[in-house]
Amino acid sequence: MSARRWERWTRGYARASRAEVLEEALAELAGADAEQLGTVVGWLLDGGDVRRAEPLIARLRELDAWRASVEGLWVAYRRSEGARALADAGTIVALVDESATREPGDRARMALALGKICSDSGGLDASRRWLIEAASHARRAVDDDALAAAFGALGEVLFLGGRVLEALDAIALDESLLPPGSAERDRLLVYRGHCYRELGDLDVARALYEQARAAARLRGAEDSPWALRGLAWCELCEPGPGRGASAADSDGDGHPLGLTLLGRAWALAREGNVPGAEASRRRAAEVLARGGYPQEAAVALGAVADLPLPSLAAPREVRADACDEHLLAPPLVPRRESLERAARALETGEDVRGLTGAFF
Amino acid sequence: MLLDLGYHAVDLAQFLLGPLDFLSCTASRDGRPASIDDVEDRASVWARAGATWIHLEIGRGVEKRERVVIECAAGRFEANRERLLWSDGTGGVRTLAESPRDWSRTMVEQLDTFARAIDGDAASNELETQLPALRFLEACYARIRLDGVPAREAAR
């Protein structure tokens, strides 16, 4: 691979023409050095493409074992197997020790992977420290892309830890570092929506979720399931039992009713009323499908996995069905660890905020 | 808050580093995101000048105080009104300079300059030197407007 062509690709990737650049680079990886191979593997994993990344990681291991192990962490993260990766303490310690001799860009990549895995495993404090370290290394590497990723992840961790204003600050910085037209924008709008929802400003949250849906459609996606979940969650947060219940019991039709029913399902689940939650969820799916909202119906179908423990027994199959039926990509469904964390919060009667884990 | 206290921090950063590239700004009041109609009681501003990153945290407190932290590859400088400290990252902290907390002399000089300005003795180009910092602050407020108010309006 010529140095000139490589430079063109890395510049193009930074400017958000990612899919094209990635395919072009993949087609010409013969003779790539460790840095080039590692970078392309990173691009694949950033997009969640574990299948194509894994054979390249095997090749990378022969050229740079440390970097291959770091990308292995990213694979574990993408497969929701981060907790297992962390349990292999010897490997993690060796990786961290060796990182001292690596370039800032490599160190940022490792710290970011560890930060995201810790966050998924519920270790918010450890995650925060890794992510701050990732940001620090990314700054030294002058890598805005990695910086944006670190601050976005930090925003998520701060939000989950209840530091909503600080989360908004980190998200704003992430947003300012993204190139124009980045596919990450709708995700950030959803995060901001979550923050406003948590602050009780439901009108602003709803507006942000709708903006996220519009942004997702603009970049060619069907919709933003995360924004839809947020909208449903807003119904759950609506003060007083009256609104959700009366809307859910009415004979109305369409989008608002479906989302209200979905919100009510979560509310009932929180109260331990699993049969009621299940019925509400099924009715939500019916109403949304009948009203011509297949994406929302898919979220409602997949919501069985968000309900408490009895439903967690077979979440993967149910979610897979929902995805097949309504063309939702599986990675958009919440990770199992998040769901289990939410279920634990339900079991222990923690504040409703414990459930927010289900939305990431 | 940002216009009042942030101005001095931005002015100082621009004096030391040259023009700043604005990145982001968030502001809040009483623990909630501030809209443009609010007088914020906390603001957070991110900027950079080349490879140097600047984060300004401005907030209302019981006691008036400032703290400047400069982090670099070798360690960290930390200064407040009383002292300048150096930490090398291994746990050791060294005091590089100390000064009395009393700022009365500075205050007298500032008031004297102010009085001369009212009398018409101050340099006529004084205002122009303030413009870069004010422009930067305008970008901060524009971001607060962009992030907060349209979302509220869209929801109505």
Boltz contact constraints between the chains, C-beta under 6 A:
constraints:
  - contact:
      token1: [A, 139]
      token2: [B, 53]
      max_distance: 6.0
  - contact:
      token1: [A, 165]
      token2: [B, 28]
      max_distance: 6.0
  - contact:
      token1: [A, 168]
      token2: [B, 26]
      max_distance: 6.0
  - contact:
      token1: [A, 169]
      token2: [B, 26]
      max_distance: 6.0
  - contact:
      token1: [A, 169]
      token2: [B, 44]
      max_distance: 6.0
  - contact:
      token1: [A, 172]
      token2: [B, 24]
      max_distance: 6.0
  - contact:
      token1: [A, 172]
      token2: [B, 26]
      max_distance: 6.0
  - contact:
      token1: [A, 173]
      token2: [B, 24]
      max_distance: 6.0
  - contact:
      token1: [A, 173]
      token2: [B, 46]
      max_distance: 6.0
  - contact:
      token1: [A, 176]
      token2: [B, 23]
      max_distance: 6.0
  - contact:
      token1: [A, 176]
      token2: [B, 24]
      max_distance: 6.0
  - contact:
      token1: [A, 199]
      token2: [B, 32]
      max_distance: 6.0
  - contact:
      token1: [A, 203]
      token2: [B, 155]
      max_distance: 6.0
  - contact:
      token1: [A, 204]
      token2: [B, 151]
      max_distance: 6.0
  - contact:
      token1: [A, 204]
      token2: [B, 152]
      max_distance: 6.0
  - contact:
      token1: [A, 204]
      token2: [B, 155]
      max_distance: 6.0
  - contact:
      token1: [A, 207]
      token2: [B, 151]
      max_distance: 6.0
  - contact:
      token1: [A, 207]
      token2: [B, 154]
      max_distance: 6.0
  - contact:
      token1: [A, 207]
      token2: [B, 155]
      max_distance: 6.0
  - contact:
      token1: [A, 208]
      token2: [B, 151]
      max_distance: 6.0
